[in-house]
Amino acid sequence: MKRLVVLVFVVCVGIVGVGQSSGQSVPNGTLAFGVVDYANGGYQGLYLMDVPGGTAREIPLPMRNVVWPHWSPDGGWIAFGGGLDDQIYVVKPDVSGLRRVTDGSGAYYEPSFSPDGNRLAFAAQAGHLFTVNVDGTNLTDVGVRASHPEWSPDGTKIAYSNWAQEGGYNSDLFVYDVTTRTETQITHRAPGEAFNLVAWSPDSRQLAVAKLGADGDWDIWKMDGDGQNQVNLTPDITDSSDYPGWWSSDGRWIFYNHADPATGNGDIWAMHPDGSGRVNLTNSPLVSESTFSFLLTPVPEPSTLTMLSLLAVSGVAAGCWRRRKRGLQAER
C-alpha cells in the first residue's frame, strides 16, 4: 500500500529561506502557498514569498483552511478554496477585496483562472467540474467528473484527473474542450499506476503531470496535450514524491513539490522543461509548503500574453503532496 498525502507542518513568517546556491539560475517572482498544521486543525493560512531571496509572510485572512491558491492573469488577485464553508474566494495580495465567489450551496476546491481572468474552473466535493464568473454569476456544472482542473493558456481546454472520482485513487487524465463541450481521456494507466495533477505549457501544447509508477514513486512526466510522447523528467529521484505545480509563463521553468525521501519534508522546487537546472526555492528543513502558485516577475503586458497564449502569468501548483499517514491516499 502506498499512501499519498498533502504536506503537513505549519510555516511561520520569516523562517522560510530560499535554497538556491550563489550564481545558480533561478526564476524571479512571487510564490503564493498554503500550509497544513494537523496539531491545530489541519490546513492553515495563505503565505507569500518573493523568489529569489525572500522570506514567507502570511496574508492575514479571517478564515483558515486555505488551499489551492491561484494567481490571476494580471497578478491583481489570488483565488483559493477554503474557509469552514469550503467555498471559492478571491483576495488581493494587499488583503483588500476579500470576497466569496461561490454561493455556499456545495463544497468547492481547486480554483483555476481562465486566461482572460474573468472565470474560474474548480472541482466540487461531489465530483463535478464547475465554472463561474469571478463576480459569482453564471455558476455552471460542466457535467463531467473532475479533480484538480487546470485551464489551458489558450482558453480552449481544461485538463483534470478522475482522482477519487471512480471509487479509488488509481486515476487517469482527461481534457475537456470548452468549445465543443466534449471530454477526451488522454492517459490509460497500467495496473498499479496513476496519473494526477497537471500543469500546461504556455503554448498549450504540452503538460507536466504527476505519475505513480509500478515502483511506488510519484515522478514528474512531460507529455503532449493529447497524452502522447511521455517522458519521465525525474527518473533519477527514487523513493520520493514529486508533483508538478506550474509551467512558468515564459516557458523556462516547471515548478514542483519534492518530498525528501529521508525526512519526508516537502519543498517547492523549479527545473527546466528537460529536467535540468533543478533548484530548491524554499529549502525549509523544518516546515513543508502545501499547494502553491507562482507569479512571474515582471508581469507581461496583456498584448504579450495574447501573443504567447499565456495563462494567468501565474504559477499555480496543484501539486504539493507527500507520503504521510494523514490526508488523501492512493491505495495499491
C-alpha positions as CSV (number, residue, x, y, z in Angstrom):
1,M,0.0,0.0,0.0
2,K,1.3,3.4,-1.0
3,R,-0.1,6.5,0.7
4,L,-0.3,9.9,-0.9
5,V,-0.9,12.9,1.3
6,V,-1.0,16.6,1.4
7,L,2.0,18.3,3.0
8,V,1.9,18.8,6.7
9,F,3.7,21.2,9.1
10,V,3.0,24.9,9.7
11,V,5.2,27.7,8.3
12,C,5.9,30.8,10.4
13,V,6.6,34.1,8.9
14,G,10.3,34.7,8.3
15,I,11.6,31.2,8.8
16,V,11.5,30.0,5.2
17,G,14.5,30.9,3.2
18,V,15.4,30.5,-0.5
19,G,17.6,27.5,-1.2
20,Q,19.4,28.3,-4.5
21,S,23.2,28.5,-4.5
22,S,25.1,31.5,-5.5
23,G,25.2,32.0,-9.2
24,Q,22.6,29.4,-10.0
25,S,19.9,30.3,-12.4
26,V,16.5,30.8,-10.7
27,P,13.1,32.2,-11.7
28,N,12.1,35.6,-10.4
29,G,8.6,36.2,-9.0
30,T,6.4,35.5,-6.0
31,L,5.1,32.2,-4.6
32,A,1.7,32.0,-3.0
33,F,1.2,28.9,-0.9
34,G,-0.8,27.3,1.8
35,V,0.4,25.2,4.7
36,V,-1.0,22.4,6.9
37,D,-0.8,22.0,10.7
38,Y,-2.6,18.9,11.9
39,A,-1.9,19.7,15.5
40,N,-4.0,22.9,15.1
41,G,-6.9,21.6,13.0
42,G,-5.4,21.0,9.5
43,Y,-5.0,23.5,6.7
44,Q,-3.9,26.9,7.9
45,G,-3.2,30.3,6.2
46,L,-2.1,31.8,2.9
47,Y,1.5,32.9,2.5
48,L,3.6,34.9,0.0
49,M,7.3,34.6,-0.6
50,D,9.4,36.5,-3.1
51,V,11.9,34.5,-5.2
52,P,14.8,34.8,-5.0
53,G,15.9,35.9,-1.6
54,G,12.5,36.3,0.2
55,T,11.0,35.1,3.4
56,A,7.5,33.8,3.9
57,R,4.9,36.3,5.1
58,E,1.3,35.5,5.9
59,I,-1.7,37.2,4.3
60,P,-3.9,37.8,7.3
61,L,-7.3,36.3,6.5
62,P,-10.4,35.9,8.7
63,M,-10.5,32.2,7.8
64,R,-8.1,29.3,7.9
65,N,-8.3,26.1,5.8
66,V,-6.8,27.9,2.8
67,V,-5.9,25.6,-0.1
68,W,-5.1,25.7,-3.8
69,P,-4.2,29.4,-4.2
70,H,-4.1,30.6,-7.8
71,W,-2.8,34.0,-9.1
72,S,-5.0,35.9,-11.6
73,P,-3.6,36.7,-15.1
74,D,-2.6,40.2,-14.1
75,G,-1.3,39.4,-10.6
76,G,-4.0,41.5,-9.0
77,W,-5.9,38.7,-7.3
78,I,-5.4,35.3,-5.7
79,A,-8.2,32.8,-5.8
80,F,-8.3,30.0,-3.3
81,G,-10.5,27.3,-1.8
82,G,-11.2,27.2,1.9
83,G,-12.9,28.5,4.9
84,L,-15.1,26.5,7.2
85,D,-17.7,26.5,4.4
86,D,-15.3,25.1,1.7
87,Q,-16.1,27.8,-0.8
88,I,-14.1,29.6,-3.5
89,Y,-12.7,33.0,-2.5
90,V,-10.6,35.8,-4.1
91,V,-8.4,38.3,-2.4
92,K,-5.9,41.0,-3.5
93,P,-2.3,40.5,-2.3
94,D,-2.6,43.5,-0.1
95,V,-5.5,41.7,1.7
96,S,-8.2,44.0,0.3
97,G,-11.2,43.0,-1.7
98,L,-11.7,39.6,0.0
99,R,-15.0,38.1,-1.2
100,R,-16.7,34.7,-1.6
101,V,-17.2,33.8,-5.3
102,T,-19.4,30.7,-4.9
103,D,-22.9,30.7,-3.4
104,G,-22.4,28.4,-0.5
105,S,-24.5,25.6,-1.9
106,G,-21.8,23.0,-2.0
107,A,-18.2,22.2,-1.1
108,Y,-15.7,23.5,-3.8
109,Y,-12.0,23.3,-4.2
110,E,-9.0,23.9,-6.6
111,P,-9.8,27.1,-8.5
112,S,-8.0,27.8,-11.8
113,F,-8.4,31.2,-13.6
114,S,-9.3,31.3,-17.3
115,P,-6.6,33.1,-19.3
116,D,-8.7,36.3,-19.6
117,G,-9.1,36.3,-15.8
118,N,-12.9,36.5,-16.0
119,R,-13.9,33.0,-15.0
120,L,-12.8,30.2,-12.6
121,A,-12.8,26.5,-13.1
122,F,-13.0,24.4,-10.0
123,A,-13.9,21.0,-8.6
124,A,-16.8,20.1,-6.3
125,Q,-16.5,17.6,-3.4
126,A,-19.4,15.8,-5.1
127,G,-17.0,15.3,-8.1
128,H,-18.2,17.6,-10.8
129,L,-16.3,20.2,-12.7
130,F,-17.8,23.7,-12.4
131,T,-17.1,27.2,-13.9
132,V,-18.2,30.6,-12.6
133,N,-17.7,34.2,-13.4
134,V,-15.3,35.9,-10.9
135,D,-18.1,38.1,-9.7
136,G,-20.0,35.0,-8.7
137,T,-22.5,34.9,-11.6
138,N,-23.2,32.1,-14.1
139,L,-22.3,29.2,-11.9
140,T,-22.2,26.2,-14.3
141,D,-22.0,22.5,-13.8
142,V,-19.9,21.4,-16.8
143,G,-21.3,17.8,-16.5
144,V,-18.0,15.9,-16.1
145,R,-16.4,14.4,-13.0
146,A,-13.1,16.0,-12.2
147,S,-10.3,16.7,-9.7
148,H,-7.5,19.3,-9.9
149,P,-8.7,21.2,-13.0
150,E,-6.3,23.5,-14.9
151,W,-7.4,25.9,-17.6
152,S,-5.2,25.9,-20.7
153,P,-3.3,29.1,-21.6
154,D,-5.2,29.4,-24.9
155,G,-8.5,29.1,-23.1
156,T,-9.8,26.3,-25.2
157,K,-9.3,23.3,-22.8
158,I,-9.5,22.3,-19.2
159,A,-7.3,19.4,-18.1
160,Y,-8.0,17.3,-14.9
161,S,-7.9,13.9,-13.4
162,N,-10.5,11.5,-12.1
163,W,-8.6,11.2,-8.8
164,A,-11.0,9.7,-6.2
165,Q,-13.9,10.0,-8.6
166,E,-14.3,6.3,-9.6
167,G,-14.2,4.8,-6.1
168,G,-10.4,4.7,-6.0
169,Y,-7.2,6.7,-6.5
170,N,-5.6,5.0,-9.5
171,S,-6.6,7.8,-11.8
172,D,-6.1,9.0,-15.4
173,L,-6.1,12.4,-17.1
174,F,-8.8,14.0,-19.2
175,V,-9.2,17.1,-21.3
176,Y,-12.5,19.0,-21.7
177,D,-12.9,21.0,-24.9
178,V,-14.6,24.3,-23.9
179,T,-15.8,25.0,-27.4
180,T,-17.2,21.6,-28.3
181,R,-18.1,20.6,-24.7
182,T,-16.6,17.2,-25.2
183,E,-14.3,15.2,-22.9
184,T,-11.3,13.1,-24.0
185,Q,-9.3,10.7,-21.9
186,I,-5.6,11.2,-22.7
187,T,-3.9,8.6,-20.5
188,H,-4.5,4.9,-19.9
189,R,-2.7,3.8,-16.8
190,A,-1.3,0.3,-16.4
191,P,-2.2,-1.7,-13.3
192,G,-0.6,-0.1,-10.2
193,E,-0.1,3.2,-12.0
194,A,-1.9,6.6,-11.6
195,F,-1.8,10.0,-13.3
196,N,-2.8,13.1,-11.3
197,L,-2.2,16.9,-11.2
198,V,-1.3,18.8,-14.4
199,A,0.5,22.0,-15.5
200,W,0.1,23.4,-19.0
201,S,3.0,24.7,-21.1
202,P,2.4,28.3,-22.1
203,D,1.7,27.3,-25.7
204,S,-1.0,24.8,-24.5
205,R,0.8,22.0,-26.4
206,Q,2.3,20.1,-23.5
207,L,1.6,19.0,-20.0
208,A,3.7,18.4,-16.9
209,V,2.0,15.7,-14.8
210,A,2.4,13.5,-11.8
211,K,2.6,9.8,-12.4
212,L,2.7,7.0,-9.9
213,G,4.9,4.2,-11.3
214,A,4.8,0.5,-10.5
215,D,7.8,1.1,-8.2
216,G,5.7,3.3,-5.9
217,D,7.4,6.6,-6.8
218,W,5.5,9.7,-7.9
219,D,7.6,11.3,-10.7
220,I,7.1,14.3,-12.9
221,W,6.4,13.4,-16.5
222,K,6.1,15.6,-19.6
223,M,3.7,14.7,-22.4
224,D,1.9,16.2,-25.4
225,G,-1.6,17.7,-24.7
226,D,-3.1,14.5,-26.2
227,G,-1.1,12.2,-23.9
228,Q,1.5,11.2,-26.5
229,N,5.3,11.3,-26.2
230,Q,5.5,10.7,-22.4
231,V,8.9,11.4,-20.9
232,N,9.9,11.0,-17.2
233,L,11.7,14.2,-16.0
234,T,12.7,12.8,-12.6
235,P,13.7,9.1,-13.1
236,D,16.9,9.6,-11.0
237,I,14.9,10.6,-7.9
238,T,13.9,7.4,-6.2
239,D,11.7,6.6,-3.2
240,S,10.2,10.1,-3.3
241,S,7.0,12.1,-4.1
242,D,7.3,14.7,-6.8
243,Y,4.3,16.7,-8.1
244,P,4.2,19.4,-10.7
245,G,2.7,22.8,-9.8
246,W,3.1,25.1,-12.7
247,W,4.8,25.7,-16.0
248,S,6.1,29.3,-16.0
249,S,4.6,31.7,-18.5
250,D,7.9,32.3,-20.2
251,G,8.2,28.5,-20.8
252,R,11.6,28.2,-18.9
253,W,10.5,26.6,-15.7
254,I,8.4,23.8,-14.3
255,F,7.6,24.2,-10.6
256,Y,7.0,21.2,-8.4
257,N,7.0,19.9,-4.9
258,H,9.6,17.4,-3.9
259,A,9.4,15.4,-0.7
260,D,12.8,14.4,0.6
261,P,12.9,10.6,0.9
262,A,14.9,10.7,4.1
263,T,12.9,13.2,6.1
264,G,9.6,13.3,4.2
265,N,9.8,17.1,4.3
266,G,8.5,18.9,1.2
267,D,10.0,21.9,-0.6
268,I,9.0,23.9,-3.7
269,W,11.5,23.4,-6.5
270,A,11.9,24.5,-10.1
271,M,13.6,22.9,-13.1
272,H,13.8,23.4,-16.8
273,P,11.4,21.5,-19.1
274,D,14.1,19.0,-20.0
275,G,14.6,18.1,-16.3
276,S,17.8,20.1,-15.9
277,G,18.7,23.0,-13.6
278,R,16.8,21.9,-10.6
279,V,16.8,24.4,-7.8
280,N,15.2,24.4,-4.3
281,L,13.2,27.6,-3.9
282,T,12.2,27.3,-0.3
283,N,14.8,25.0,1.3
284,S,12.9,24.8,4.6
285,P,14.1,21.8,6.6
286,L,11.6,22.3,9.5
287,V,8.4,23.1,7.5
288,S,6.6,21.8,4.5
289,E,4.8,24.1,2.0
290,S,1.5,23.0,0.7
291,T,-0.4,23.8,-2.6
292,F,1.1,26.9,-4.3
293,S,1.1,29.3,-7.3
294,F,3.9,31.3,-8.9
295,L,3.6,34.8,-10.3
296,L,6.4,35.6,-12.8
297,T,8.1,39.0,-12.4
298,P,7.7,41.3,-14.3
299,V,4.2,40.5,-15.3
300,P,3.9,40.6,-19.1
301,E,1.7,43.1,-20.7
302,P,-1.7,41.9,-22.0
303,S,-0.5,42.1,-25.6
304,T,2.4,39.8,-24.8
305,L,0.1,37.4,-23.0
306,T,-2.1,37.2,-26.1
307,M,0.8,36.8,-28.5
308,L,2.3,34.0,-26.5
309,S,-1.0,32.4,-25.4
310,L,0.0,32.6,-21.8
311,L,-2.3,31.7,-19.0
312,A,-2.6,33.9,-15.9
313,V,1.1,34.6,-15.8
314,S,0.7,32.7,-12.6
315,G,2.2,29.5,-11.4
316,V,-0.4,27.6,-9.7
317,A,0.6,24.5,-8.3
318,A,-1.7,21.8,-8.0
319,G,0.7,19.5,-6.6
320,C,2.5,19.7,-3.3
321,W,1.8,16.3,-1.8
322,R,3.8,13.9,0.3
323,R,3.5,10.4,1.8
324,R,2.3,10.5,5.3
325,K,-0.3,8.8,7.5
326,R,-2.9,11.5,7.1
327,G,-4.7,13.1,4.2
328,L,-5.6,11.9,0.7
329,Q,-4.2,8.5,-0.1
330,A,-3.6,6.3,-3.0
331,E,-4.3,2.7,-2.4
332,R,-2.4,0.0,-4.3
